[in-house]
Amino acid sequence: MALITCPDCKHQVSDRAKACPSCGYPIPQSLFNTSPSQTTTKSPPPKGSLGVRSETCMRFKDPVNGRTVEIYNPFLWTFLFGPLYWAKHEAWLPVIIGIVVVFLSVGIAWLILPIFAQMALRYGYRARGWEEA
């Protein structure tokens, strides 16, 4: 068993692993059974809806443990789930404000909240000390 370097988080991964245990990045087949000196840096595979990289991708990195979170299509998910989607990402102040505004507007604000999705998620992660990657 040999160790290779994960192209995404740079941690050491077994050459038999299908994905990095640290960040979940799928290890390309071309990196299997190669020594670290022979590995080449390749662009990551497309991600997002239907395998297409989303233009509305947000990426945050926890400076404490190096964990990376990628968020795709926050506009769509906020449109479908409203402030509940922000709660999933622990953006608590935008959640409270969003629920109050939706209640006061008798639900009409639910259609307007997606405009603020990226701002709310960015605030939530930065408030917890995460860095935008």
N, C-alpha and C positions, 0 to 999 in steps of 0.2 A: 504494500500500500504506500503510495506517494502522496505528498501534500502539494496542492496547487494554490495559487492566490486567486481569491474571488475578484472578478473584474469590477464589481460594484463597491464593496466595502473594504477590500484589500486584506481580509482575514484569511488565514490558512484553512483550506478545505480538503477533505479526502478526495482523491481522484475517482472514487467510486460513488460519491454523492451526486444525486440528481439536482440538488439545490443547496445553496449556502445555508447552513443552520443559523447563522447570525442574522442575515438580512433577507433570506428567502429568494435571492436571485437565482434563476435557473442557470446551472452550469452548462455552457455549450458543449456539445459532443466533441468538438475539435480540441478542447482542453483536456479531455480524458487521456490518461496514460501518457502524458507528456511531462517533462521536467519543467520547473519554473523558468529556466533559462530559455526554453523553447516556446513559451507561451507568447502569444501576440495579443495586443489589446484590440478587441473588436467592439463595435457599437452594440449596445444592448438590444435585444429583440423588441419589436414593436409591442406596445402595451395599450390597454384601454379598450373601449368598446369595439367589438368585432376585430380585435387584433391591430387596430390602427392607433398610432400614438396620438393622443389627444392634444389639441392646442391649448386646452385649459388645464394643463397639468400643474399641480403645485407639489413641491417636494420640501420636506422639513427634516432636519437632522437633530437628534438629541445629543448635545455636547457631552452629557454624562456617560452614556453607554454606547454612543455611535449609531443607535437605531435610526433607520431612515423610514419615513412614511411618505408615500406618494398618493396624492388625491387627484382623481380624474373626474372631470365634469361636475364641479360643485354646483354650478347653476342648475343642472338637470336634477340632481339629488335633492337640492334645497326646494326646487319647485314641487317635487313629489312628496317630500317628507317635512318640509319647512324647518322650524327650529329644532325638531327632533334629530335631524341629520347633524346639526351643530352640536347637540348634546352628545352624540356618538363620538365626536372629536373633542369633547370636553371644553368647548368654548362657552362657558357658563354665562358670562355677562351678555353676549349676543343672544343666547337662548332666552334669558329672562326678558330682555328688551323685545325680542321677536314675539314671544307669547303675549306680552302685554299689548303690543301694537296690533297683533292679529285679533285679540279679544276686543279691543276698543274699536277697531274698524269693522267688526262683525265679519271677519274672515277675508275681507277684500285685500288686506295687506299680504295674505298668503301668496298672491300673484306678484307682489312687488319685492318680497324678501329675496328671491334668487339674484336680484341685482347686487345685493350686498353679501353674497355667499363667500366670495374670495376674501373680502375684507374681514368678515366675521371669523373665518377659519384662520386667516393670517394672524389676527389679533389673539385668538385662543392659543395658538402654538407659541407665539412670541411671549405671551403673558406667562407661560410655563417655562420659558427660557430656551426654547428650541430655536435653531437657526434655519433660515431659509437656504436650501441647498440648490 
